[in-house]
Structure formats: C-alpha cells, structure tokens
Amino acid sequence: MKTEIEGKIIVLGNNIDTDQIYPAPYLALTDPEEIGSHCLEGLDKNISKNFPQGGIVVAGTNFGCGSSREHAAITLIHMGASAVIADSFARIFYRNAVNLSLTPVICKGISKHVKDGETLKIDLEKGIILDKDTGEEFKSEKITGQPLKILSAGGIKKYMINKLATEQSK
C-alpha cells in the first residue's frame, strides 16, 4: 500500500448518498469501465468524464450514507479515484471502501478549505494532508489496526487469501 497519495481533487457537499454516487439504474452493469463512467451521476453527469485518473474525492459529512451496497466504492475505484477524504463517512461505506481497497481518510473540516482542481498530498503514516496549491496542512485521522492491514493487503479478499496461506503453512 502506498503511504502517500497525491492527486487533483473534486469537492462535494454533505450527505452524499450511495444513490448519488452510483444511481440504481446502473446496478446490473458488469463492465468496470462502464461502471466508472456513471460515477457520481446522481450529482452531475459530467463528473466522471472530467475526473483525473488517480484523483481524490473530497466531501463533507456523512459521505456514503444510504444503502449498504458495495457499488458506491466500486464505481469510485473504476472512475479512477485513489482516495476519498471526508469530514465523516457513513460506517458501512467506510468498511466497504477499506474492503475494496479504496482509501477513506477522515479529515474534519477539510471540505470547507479546499477547492476543485487543487492538488492534495495525503501522508497516511503521519496523518497529514498538504494542499500543494496553498501550502495549507490539515490533520487527518490515521488509519490503523484491521483497516490498515486490509488496505495494505489490497483489500479483504487478498488479505484473507494471504492469512489462510500463512495459517496453512504452519
């Protein structure tokens, strides 16, 4: 797992729910590229078209509220997001993101201080986010414990495969 993530950002508001992240009419799609092309369509049909590969989504409070389906994290990954920074996350979205290896970073208040198109650099080990355009630094919560282990492995499936292999070799 990369401990530093850098990318251009888009800034969203509060209470962005899973239907806004990935609208229900697209749930039957299976092609990853097509899935990513509909990301955040519930807010603006052009977001995924203009989103930079490796970019970062920044949001306010309660990001990922709504249904428990994994599609919200999956579509962000296939849109090209390397991380999501939010003031707070809906619990189930946070766990889905970790399990699918999309880095969720909690940084209270950041959404009020950054603007679309700026470049952020996240240092996961230090818990610091640097706005490379303004020089402003923000303190984020560090990812630790089981979520860190899962993200480091590349998601829950890879984590469990590695864990079982280790146990079987004993």
C-alpha positions in Angstrom: 0.0 0.0 0.0 1.2 3.4 -0.8 1.6 5.6 2.3 1.5 8.8 0.2 -1.3 9.6 -2.2 -1.3 12.7 -4.4 -3.9 13.9 -6.8 -6.2 16.6 -8.1 -9.4 16.9 -6.2 -13.1 17.4 -6.7 -15.1 18.8 -3.8 -18.6 17.6 -2.9 -21.0 18.5 -0.2 -22.6 16.8 2.8 -24.7 13.7 2.9 -23.7 12.3 -0.5 -25.6 9.0 -0.6 -24.9 5.8 -2.4 -27.6 6.6 -5.0 -25.9 9.8 -5.9 -22.5 8.0 -6.1 -23.9 5.2 -8.2 -27.5 5.5 -9.3 -29.7 2.4 -9.1 -30.5 2.1 -12.8 -26.8 1.0 -13.4 -26.7 -1.8 -10.8 -26.9 -4.5 -13.5 -23.7 -3.3 -15.3 -20.6 -5.5 -15.0 -18.0 -3.8 -17.2 -15.7 -1.9 -14.9 -15.1 0.9 -17.4 -18.8 1.4 -17.9 -19.5 1.3 -14.2 -16.9 4.0 -13.6 -18.4 6.2 -16.3 -21.6 6.6 -14.3 -19.9 7.5 -11.0 -21.5 10.5 -9.2 -24.1 10.8 -11.9 -26.6 11.5 -9.2 -24.9 14.8 -8.7 -23.6 15.7 -12.1 -23.4 13.6 -15.3 -20.1 15.1 -16.2 -18.0 14.4 -13.1 -16.7 11.0 -14.2 -15.9 12.3 -17.7 -13.7 15.1 -16.2 -12.3 13.2 -13.2 -8.5 12.9 -13.4 -7.1 9.3 -13.1 -5.7 9.0 -9.6 -7.7 11.9 -8.4 -9.1 12.4 -4.9 -12.7 13.0 -3.9 -13.2 15.4 -1.0 -16.6 15.6 0.7 -18.3 16.9 3.8 -20.1 15.0 6.4 -21.7 11.5 6.2 -20.2 10.6 2.8 -21.7 7.3 1.5 -24.9 7.3 3.5 -27.8 5.3 2.2 -27.8 1.7 1.1 -25.1 -0.8 2.1 -24.3 -1.9 -1.4 -20.6 -2.1 -2.4 -21.3 -0.5 -5.7 -20.6 3.0 -4.4 -17.0 2.2 -3.6 -16.6 0.1 -6.7 -17.7 2.9 -9.0 -15.3 5.4 -7.4 -12.4 3.0 -7.9 -13.4 2.5 -11.6 -13.8 6.2 -12.1 -10.1 6.5 -11.1 -10.3 7.7 -7.5 -7.2 6.9 -5.5 -8.8 8.0 -2.2 -11.8 9.7 -0.6 -11.3 12.4 2.1 -14.3 13.4 4.0 -15.3 15.2 7.2 -17.0 11.9 8.1 -18.2 8.7 6.5 -21.3 6.5 6.8 -19.9 3.5 8.7 -20.9 0.9 6.0 -19.4 2.9 3.2 -16.1 3.2 5.2 -15.9 -0.5 5.6 -16.8 -1.2 2.0 -14.1 1.2 0.9 -11.5 -0.5 3.1 -12.6 -4.0 2.0 -12.3 -3.0 -1.7 -9.0 -1.1 -1.2 -10.3 2.4 -1.7 -8.5 4.6 0.9 -11.0 6.5 3.0 -9.5 9.4 5.0 -11.3 11.2 7.8 -10.3 14.9 8.0 -12.8 17.1 9.8 -13.4 20.4 8.2 -11.2 19.9 5.1 -14.1 20.3 2.7 -14.6 23.9 3.7 -10.9 24.8 3.0 -10.1 23.3 -0.4 -11.4 23.9 -4.0 -12.0 21.8 -7.1 -8.8 21.3 -9.1 -6.3 21.8 -6.3 -3.7 19.1 -5.7 -3.6 17.3 -2.3 -0.9 15.1 -0.9 -2.0 12.6 1.7 0.6 11.2 4.1 -1.2 8.3 5.7 1.6 7.5 8.1 1.8 11.0 9.5 -1.9 11.7 9.3 -1.3 15.0 7.3 -2.8 16.3 4.2 -1.0 19.0 2.3 -2.7 21.4 -0.1 0.1 21.8 -2.7 -1.6 24.9 -4.2 -2.0 26.9 -0.9 0.6 25.2 1.3 -2.1 24.7 4.0 -1.8 21.5 6.0 -4.6 19.5 7.6 -4.5 16.9 10.3 -6.3 13.7 9.4 -7.2 10.6 11.4 -4.6 7.8 10.9 -5.8 4.5 9.6 -4.7 1.8 12.0 -5.5 -1.7 13.1 -7.5 -4.1 11.0 -8.5 -1.5 8.3 -4.8 -0.7 7.8 -4.0 -4.4 7.4 -6.8 -4.9 4.9 -5.8 -1.8 2.9 -2.1 -2.8 2.9 -3.0 -6.3 1.5 -5.0 -4.7 -1.3 -8.5 -5.4 0.0 -10.3 -8.0 2.1 -10.1 -10.8 -0.5 -6.3 -10.5 -0.8 -6.0 -10.1 3.0 -7.9 -13.4 3.6 -6.0 -15.3 0.9 -2.7 -14.2 2.5 -4.0 -15.0 6.0 -5.2 -18.5 5.0 -1.9 -19.2 3.2 0.1 -18.2 6.2 -2.1 -20.4 8.5 -1.8 -23.4 6.2 2.0 -23.2 6.0 2.3 -23.5 9.8 
